[in-house]
């Protein structure tokens, strides 16, 4: 997060930098923090992660992988999500799907 940025600004900037996509309006899913978000890095650094998760219904551009950040990107239907998703990401996806997604494929509010 840069000085003066909101969490929405950070999300838009990071998505553009890492995927080449410009996103539309961001809608808050939730803020995740607390003891279950403790991390001990390989170098011994210890910290707690705070994740602010959003979803959007609109974007512009084509996916472009920044290989310094990621290996690949793809879009998935909820019933086709890979099994090997990071546990913390699975929690966010499950919350989004249960609160904001209808099975007709429309985002609900």
Secondary structure as GFF3:
##gff-version 3
##sequence-region A 1 109
A	DSSP	alpha_helix	7	19	.	.	.	ID=ss1
A	DSSP	beta_strand	22	23	.	.	.	ID=ss2
A	DSSP	beta_strand	27	32	.	.	.	ID=ss3
A	DSSP	three_ten_helix	35	37	.	.	.	ID=ss4
A	DSSP	beta_strand	38	40	.	.	.	ID=ss5
A	DSSP	beta_strand	46	48	.	.	.	ID=ss6
A	DSSP	beta_strand	51	55	.	.	.	ID=ss7
A	DSSP	beta_strand	59	60	.	.	.	ID=ss8
A	DSSP	three_ten_helix	78	80	.	.	.	ID=ss9
A	DSSP	alpha_helix	87	100	.	.	.	ID=ss10
###
